Amino acid sequence: MARACSCRVLGRITVGICGLAVFGDSGLSSLAASASPSPAVTVRTPGSVRAVTISHGMKLSVSVTRRVYQRDALVWAYFSMRNISPHTLTVNPGNDVEVMTGQRRVVFPPALSTPGPTGGGLAVAYLKPGQRIDGSQLIILRAGYVIGAVSVGGNVRLGVPGVGVVTPALHLTLTAPDRPTFFLKTSPRVLADLQFARRLPGNRVEFTQFYQCGKPPHELQVGSSLYGSWTIASSFRFRPGCPHPVRWQLIVGAIDHSVVTLNYSR
């Protein structure tokens, strides 16, 4: 099953929701520019590293499970947004977790350089006082800073901007990557075999990909969402959706370990 994230709403709401990127290409820059958070703190709880902020009636947090990872590790990030105001809040979930450099340049998302549709899931949620949205997303640690970011108020479907709420950045330590290796074959069809330098017991392997079959006007392009439509690998042999794609980008990694990227074109 392919998925980029999972979400649930708590507080007398029983419908599961999932918010993907709905802010367009501006990402963090537009949110950070509009955010005016109250004093925030970064706290560490057992088994997790967490950043929390309170702004515009919203309590927003983002967390990962530890402080040190390999560079380009594929990790689960967790976010929570709670309405602590006495009023119902309109929330536009999207770009919920971002990875950025020390110069505040966002380097994830996107997962792929040629992602598919950027939208998905619920565009607008209405949180009553006390209600909360919890969710998780797979992210790639291309840099050492992780933030949570949401837009409160407005309506992205109607083009009405909201107010950005952004957590302090989690500052993670990245060690040298330990990537697996691809072995590419182009005949009789294109495929890639993956090999790990050492066994990774208990670490699930996930992949996301984009491929283009044929040329305009008869081309077929299949891509993942902005965060990557991650799928559990059933084997270490990977194939695009056609025998000889024009382009194929594939990212594979074990959870909590560095990913490896294949870029193929002909």
PyMOL commands that set and color helices and strands:
alter all, ss='L'
color gray80, all
select helices_A, chain A and resi 24-26+28-34+156-158
alter helices_A, ss='H'
color red, helices_A
select strands_A, chain A and resi 5-10+41-45+48-55+58-64+68-70+74-83+89-92+97-100+106-108+125-127+132-140+145-152+163-166+170-171+173-175+181-185+191-195+205-213+220-222+231-232+237-238+247-254+260-265
alter strands_A, ss='S'
color yellow, strands_A
deselect
rebuild
show_as cartoon
